[in-house]
Amino acid sequence: MSFHTKFYYPLVPLCLGIIFALIALAFSRPNRSVQEVYSDGSISLSFQSLPEIKAKKIPAGEYMMGASATDHLAIGNEFPAHHVHIKAFNLSRYEVTQELWEAVMNNNPSSHVGPKFPVENVSWNDCQEFIARLNQHPDIQSFNFHFRLPSEAEWEYVATGASQGLPFQRFAGSDNAQIVAWFATNSDGLTHEVGQLQDVAPGIYDLSGNVAEWVQDRYCEYSSKEQKNPVVTSGPSVFVYRGGSFRSSENKLRVTARNADTASYRSPDLGFRLVIEQY
């Protein structure tokens, strides 16, 4: 008995130290979402049980939405170009990843699996369910954030470079698709981890290529009328997606190119990104 007491007694302070250290670590964890804003306008949202979400503040402005009359590659639904005013908003730097989707939905519908790969095989309806759950998530509820899909006008405002006052470029970030987009020529038939190629000037990646991206709007033909913060909410249940994907031809990657399908349509090259609003 005396031997056992002498053997274990020196371990007591060590065990107590470990216990107190674990308690201190538990209480040192943030008990709410944390927002960090950097000098370049980027925003980082850190949570207890969700992957980090990074966004960029997009300034208010105006631009000509749609294709120029001189663009010989454009098709009918890209015309007419029309003047659009956009209010400021925060756009996620990356397409929604599989690790974020899994943390919210507890499943992974993707065909090309990897935590940092964009989630795909998701319908417009699936995106709305994800956003509803994300907005109700306890980590989000601890702060005044609200998530939604970007409007088609917001998406194009950033993709064209207009939000930064840049000259129009055919693809999001360049006239050279190879340096900004994963598409049929360079993707090897696969999606890739988000953020691996050159960004469009605001520090936002993969607007062209990787996966095409659902936006909020129902599909309609353009009007020539000047508009402010347009979002098409009425009409047939056919919704727009933009940007082209890893299996698209170069022409489909153009920043004015438009596609649409039913709210239940899913595809291995179709995902989305988020707008983050703060109340």
Disulfide bonds with the S-S distance in Angstrom:
none
